[in-house]
Amino acid sequence: AEVSNENGYTRPKFHQEHHISMSEARHPILDKSMKTSRYVSNNLEMEEDKDVLMITGPNTGGKTVTLKTVGLLHLM
């Protein structure tokens, strides 16, 4: 509860649908370790009819961090 309050984390909402929605998602470990506030949060919407998400971009553009953030937050 303290960590959630300090970092502005929100409680997940559980439902029966096959749907993921994340708004301004931030990787909790990177959030703590970044010295500057240049870290960009991620938004993700996956509906029932979207089983695949293709993430493209340049090297060091944040693709891996986005995938790790989604996986970690989904697990948490």
C-alpha positions as CSV (number, residue, x, y, z in Angstrom):
1,A,0.0,0.0,0.0
2,E,2.9,2.4,0.8
3,V,4.7,1.7,-2.5
4,S,1.4,2.1,-4.4
5,N,0.7,5.4,-2.7
6,E,4.2,6.7,-3.2
7,N,4.3,5.9,-6.9
8,G,0.7,6.6,-7.9
9,Y,0.0,2.9,-8.8
10,T,-3.7,2.0,-9.2
11,R,-5.5,-1.2,-8.4
12,P,-6.3,-3.5,-11.3
13,K,-9.9,-4.1,-12.3
14,F,-10.6,-7.8,-12.9
15,H,-13.3,-8.9,-15.3
16,Q,-14.3,-12.0,-17.3
17,E,-13.7,-10.6,-20.8
18,H,-10.6,-11.3,-22.9
19,H,-9.4,-7.6,-22.8
20,I,-6.3,-5.8,-21.6
21,S,-6.3,-2.0,-21.1
22,M,-3.4,-0.1,-19.6
23,S,-3.2,3.6,-19.5
24,E,0.1,5.4,-18.7
25,A,1.7,2.1,-17.7
26,R,5.2,2.4,-16.2
27,H,7.7,-0.4,-15.5
28,P,8.1,-0.2,-11.6
29,I,11.8,-1.1,-11.6
30,L,12.7,1.4,-14.3
31,D,10.6,4.0,-12.7
32,K,12.7,3.8,-9.6
33,S,16.1,3.5,-11.3
34,M,15.7,6.3,-13.9
35,K,17.6,9.4,-12.8
36,T,15.7,11.7,-15.1
37,S,11.9,11.9,-15.8
38,R,12.4,11.3,-19.5
39,Y,10.9,7.8,-19.2
40,V,7.7,7.6,-21.4
41,S,4.7,5.7,-20.1
42,N,2.8,3.3,-22.4
43,N,-0.8,2.9,-23.3
44,L,-2.1,-0.5,-24.5
45,E,-5.5,-1.6,-25.6
46,M,-6.2,-5.2,-26.7
47,E,-9.7,-6.2,-27.4
48,E,-11.2,-9.8,-27.7
49,D,-10.6,-9.9,-31.5
50,K,-6.9,-8.8,-31.2
51,D,-4.7,-11.8,-30.1
52,V,-1.5,-10.4,-31.7
53,L,0.2,-7.1,-31.1
54,M,3.0,-6.0,-33.4
55,I,5.4,-3.4,-31.9
56,T,7.8,-1.8,-34.3
57,G,10.3,1.0,-33.9
58,P,14.0,1.9,-34.0
59,N,16.7,0.3,-31.8
60,T,16.5,1.5,-28.2
61,G,13.0,2.8,-29.0
62,G,11.4,1.1,-26.0
63,K,9.9,-2.0,-27.6
64,T,11.4,-4.4,-25.0
65,V,10.5,-2.2,-22.1
66,T,6.9,-2.0,-23.3
67,L,6.7,-5.8,-23.5
68,K,8.3,-6.3,-20.1
69,T,6.0,-3.7,-18.6
70,V,2.9,-5.4,-20.0
71,G,4.1,-8.8,-18.8
72,L,5.0,-7.6,-15.4
73,L,1.9,-5.6,-14.8
74,H,-0.3,-8.4,-16.1
75,L,1.4,-10.8,-13.7
76,M,1.1,-8.4,-10.7
